[in-house]
Amino acid sequence: MRVSVPVLLLPVLVLLAGCAGYTLGPATGRQAGATSIQIQPFANHTLEPRLTDALTLALRRRVQQDGTFRLSTGATGDLVVTGAIVNYERVGVSFDPDDVVSPRDFQLTMVVQFTARERGTGRVVVDRRISGRSTARLLADLPSTERQAIPLVAEDLARRAVALLVDGEW
C-alpha cells in the first residue's frame, strides 16, 4: 500500500493552520513583567472578619502566577490596585433531607469595588464591581466551614480581577 506525500502532509498543514494566530505572552501585546503592580489591602465594609487578608493574598498570588505584571511590594508600582469589600453573603443551596431548615451546602459570595490607577498620571484604568463565589459543604460547624471556603471565594474573585487587568483595553 502506497500513501502519497500530499496525504501525509495534510494533517501537518491542518495542525499548523490551527496555531497560526497564536502568540506567546500577554494578549494585549505588552511585554510580560514590564509593568509593576502594587496591591493595597482592601477596606472591609462587611461584618465578616478575615476577608481582607484572604483577598489580598489571593490577588498577589494570582498576579505572580499570571506573569503579565511584576508584583511590587513597596510603594513603587506603575499600577495601584485598591478597593473595598462591599458585600459578603452566605446562602443555603441544599438542605438536610431530615431537617429542611438546616442547610447542608452554602454558596458564599464576595463582592468588591475594584479600582486600578496608574501611579504616574492618576488615570483610572479599572473601576467596577467584581464578585467571586464558591460552594461549601457544612463541616462540623459554620465558622470552620467558612474558614476553609473564604480562600476559595477570594481566589475566584482574584482570578476575575486579574483577568480584567490583563485583558483590559487600557
N, C-alpha and C positions, 0 to 999 in steps of 0.2 A: 504494500500500500504506500503510495507516494503522496505526500502532502506538499502543496505548493508553498512557496515563500510568502506570497501575499496573505494566505490564510493564517500563517504563523505570526505575521506582523500585525494582523488586525487586532488581537487582544492588547498588544503593547500600545498601539496607537490610541485605542479607546481609553486605556489607563492613563496615558499621558495627557489626553484631552481633558480628562476629569480634573487634573491638577493644574491646568493652565492658568486659572485665576488665583491660585493660592500664593500668598506671600508670607514670609516669616516676619514676626514682630507684631507690634500693635496695629490694629485695624485702621487707626486714624493716620498712620504714616509718621507719627512721632518716633524718635529713637527711644528704645527701651532704656529707662533709668536716667534720661536726660532731665526730667522734671522731678523735683523733690516735693514731697507732700508731708505736711505736719497735721496730725490728728489730735485735736484737743478733746479732753473729756466732755461728754455731753451733759447738759443740765437734765436733771430728772424731775419732771413735773407730775410724777405719779406717786402713789403711796407705797409702791413696791421697792424695797431696798435692793442693792446689788446689781441693778440693771446697767448702770453707767460703766462699771468695771468690765462686765461681760461684753458690752457693746464696743468699748474702746479696744479691748484685746482682740476681739473678732475682726474689727476694721483693720487694725495694724497687721494682723496675721494675713488677712486676705490681700492687702496691698503688697506684702512681701511675696506671697505665693504667685500673684499675678505677674509681677516683674515689670509692668509698664512704668510705674513710678518708683522712685527711690524714697524710702521712708526716712524722714528727718525727725530725729528725736528732740532736737533743740528748737529754738525759735527762728529757724532759718529756711523753712520750706517755701518753695515757689508757690504752692497752693496751701491754703489753710482751711481745714475742714472743721466746722463747728456745728452744733445743733442742739436740739432738745428732745428728750423723750416725752411725747405729749400724751400717749395713751398706752396702757398695758391692760389686757383683759384675758380672762380665763373663762372658757365656755365649755360646758359638758357636751360631748358629742355622742357618747354611748353610755348606757346605763346598766346597772346590775339587774339581771332578769328577776331576781328575788326581791329587789327593792328599787322601784322605778324612780325614786327620788335621789338615790346616790349615784353620782357619775362614776364610770369606770375609766373613761378616756376623756381627756381635755384637749381643746385646741387653745394654744397660747398665742397671742398676737401682740406685737410691739409696734407702735407707730412713732416715727421720729420726724421732726422737721430738720431736714438735712441741707446744710449750706456749705458751699465751697467757694472761696475767693482767691483771686490772685493777690499775692502779698504786695507786689510792686505797684500795681495800679488800683487795687481795691475792687476791681470789677468782679461781680458775682457771676460765677460760672454755672453753678447749680444751686437752685433754691426750690426745693419741693418736699412733699411728704412721701416717705417710703415706709412700707410695712414689711415685717418679717413674721413668719409663723411656723409653728411646729405642733405636732400632736404628741401627747404624753399619756402613758398608762399610769393610773394611780398606783403608787407603791405602798409602803407601809403607812405613810401619812402625806398630806398635801405639801408641807414645806420641803420634804426631801424630794418629792416628785418635781417641784418647781426648781429646786437647786440643780437638778440634773437636766432639766429641759430648757432653762433660760439660756445657757450657752448655745444650744441648737437654734433657738429663736434668733439670737444675736448673730449667729453665723449666716442664717438665711438672709437677714437684713443686710449684713455686711456684703454678701455676695451681690445683692441687688444694687447697693450703693456704689461699690467699686465698678460694677458694670456700667453704671451711669457716668462715672468719671472717665472710664477707659473708652467707651464708645460714644461719648458726647461729641457734639458738634462745635465745641468751643475751640 
